[in-house]
Amino acid sequence: MAERLRDAGHDIAFVGTPTGLEARIVPEAQVLFHSLPSRGFDRARPWTLVTSGFIAGASVFRAVRLIRGMSADVVVGFGGYVSIPVGLAAVITRTPLVLHEQNSVPGLANKLLSRWATAVGVTYETSIASLRHPERALVTGNPVRDAVLKADRSRGRTSLDLPDDALVLLVFGGSRGARHLNQATVSLCDAWMSIPGLHVVHVAGRGEVDSVREALVAQGGDKGRYHVLDYIDDMGSAIAAADLVVARAGATSLAELTVLGRPAVLVPYPFATDDHQTLNARTVVEAGGAVLVTDADLDSQRFVDECTRLLTDGAARATMSAASKALGRPDAAEAVAEMTRSCVHDSAVDGGSGEATL
């Protein structure tokens, strides 16, 4: 979103936490980054809400100074905890507030802020009913980066040093990895290597990569065809290179899978708030673009059977690929950008500056 709006001539600043992934990747994308302390709370330990509340309160005042210092014309929130103080600062400064909800069930931040939002973009129509003002919502899809939209199978295989004629299984659990998914996948190394020509690209996450590599060595795995990586910056190319993907069902992962039309075995994270990953996955599964395996079934025969069936049935994968691509929204970033510009324009008509600083 920031890149799309910046390319249209607007000034952009991205606000995130100092310890989050955004603190690295936003400056790398040549986007101005401001860090703001923010912390979630553990619902099983209600007292953590007090600490989080103090941090958020202090961050509201910092965000007010930031918005006024930039003379910002609009604030766009994507639902992380840091968006709560920035969104409240937008309300205090009477700056138009635009939200985007990636998941099937809106998170706490967007539920709270939706009462003041000028507009809310959503990925799933089913999430609209949970917003304070459903009439302000628009189904936009979930924005993906231009690099993903332009990803190519051949270039992806070249970047991963994979044979052009290989059968490729890509496994990933998100930027931080997914321990159970990692453990289950690497434990099946012998089963994967029994499939002729199969190469496994296993993106384990930086916190999990050492344990996955140790498990692979302990099994005497074929390290020539089982590739363990900690992280991939260009995930679009990795997805484009794959014949089948095994992944969690986070909103961004699904947006990238569907825009590239890749068949998938989805394993929703079982502890996601309101089980939203299962609900995310159902849309793709019901359309025929993926199969769903529960986290509990990772250690069962069903997981390996479903993967093996799809890896050995090119016609089934082709059918799933077409169904997945039909769900993709390559225009999502532009749809959210246009919604944002419209809010700036409406504010200008009502007396705002009309110069978009976001």
MONORZI-V591221 format. One record per helix or strand of 2 or more residues. SS is the DSSP state (hx for helix, st for strand). FROM is the first residue (numbers start at 1). TO is the last residue. If there is no record, write none. Layout:
BEGIN
SS&FROM&TO / SS&FROM&TO
END
This chain:
BEGIN
hx&2&7 / st&13&16 / hx&22&28 / st&32&35 / hx&48&70 / st&74&77 / hx&82&92 / st&96&101 / hx&108&113 / st&119&122 / hx&125&130 / hx&134&136 / st&137&139 / hx&146&149 / hx&153&159 / st&167&172 / hx&179&187 / hx&189&193 / st&198&203 / hx&209&218 / st&226&229 / hx&235&241 / st&244&247 / hx&251&260 / st&264&266 / hx&273&287 / st&290&292 / hx&295&299 / hx&301&311 / hx&314&327 / hx&332&349
END
